[in-house]
Amino acid sequence: MGPAAHRDGKLFAVSDLHVGHPGNRDVVARLQPESAADWLVIAGDVGETAAGIEWALSVLSERYDTVIWAPGNHELWTRRADQVRLRGEERYRYLVDRCRELGVITPEDPFPVWRGEAGPAVIAPLFVLYDYSFLPDGTATKAEALARAYDTGIVCSDEALLHPDPYPSREAWCRARVAESERRLAALPPGVPVILASHFPLVREPTRVLRYPVFAQWCGTELTAGWHRRFGALAVVYGHLHIPRTTWYDGVRFEEVSLGYPREWRRRAGPPEVPRQILPEVPRRALAAPPPAAAAPAGNAP
C-alpha cells in the first residue's frame, strides 16, 4: 500500500465478537472495510475456541489492510470442546503464533504507526489481564469480594476456565503483563500520540455502571489507572463490559467498542455500531453513564 492509500484509510476498532454465537458469526462474515486502506483493532474476546478465533481473524485480515489484536479473557479459556487444550501462557503464545501466520499484529510485535488522517499515532495493543483490585464497595480484600460474588451467583467463568500457568495466580500473570506493557510503552519516543488498545478498561470508572458491581473485580487492574495520561494517549480502546459508549477521563477519549452477545445487541435500537471509527475522530455525545436499560450484565457473567 502506498502513502496516498494510507492517508485515505481510517482506523476502526471492535471487540467481543464472540463468534461461537451464530448471530455474531453472521455479523463478522458481513463486516467490510470502507476502503482497502482501513485498519482494524480487535480488542479481545474474538471467540472461545481456537478454531473460531482463527476463522474470524483470517476473514478480517483478508479484508482490512492491517489488523491488530489484543487478547481478551475468553481467548485464554481452556475448554473441553476446544481441540486446542493448551493453558495459560502457552495458550496465549499459541494464539500469537497463529496471528503472525495471518499477518495480524499482537502485543508481542513492534507497535505499528498509523499515518492516516489524524496521525501519526502509535497503535499499542496491550495484554494486561486483571488482579481483582477493582473491589466492590464494602469489601477490602479479594477473599471478601469473591465470597460476595459466590453468594450472589455472579461469578466470572474465568474462575473455572482461565488458567494462569506457569504463574501461580491470575494476579501474578497480570503483574507480569503490566510490567512488560509498561516497559514497552515507556520506551516509546516522547511526544508521539498513542492509541492504547486493551480488552480490559485501563481505569476503574467504566465499571461503575455495571448492573452487577461485584463483577468489576474481573475487569482490570488499578496498576494501569494513569497510563492514558502518562503515555500521551490520543484515545483508549477497550471492550469486555458489553456496554458500547464513548466517555472522557482527564480529557482523554475512551471508546468501548464491543459487539456483545446477540441477546444484548438485538434489544438495542438500530443495528450494532461495529466496527467503531477511532481515527479520524467522529464527534459523539459522550455519556457519563448509559441509560439503565443499556447497563447489561458484563458479557462474562452467567
Secondary structure by P-SEA (a helix, b strand, c coil): ccaaaaaabbbbbbcccccccaaaaaaaaacccccccbbbbbcccccccaaaaaaaaaaaaacccbbbbbbccccccccccccccccaaaaaaaaaaaaaaaccccccccbbbbccccccbbbbbbbccccccccccccccaaaaaaaaaaacccccccccccccccccaaaaaaaaaaaaaaaaaacccccccbbbbccccccccccccccccccccccccccccccccccccbbbbcccccbbbbbcccbbbbbcccccaaaaaaccccccccccccccccccccccccccccccccccc
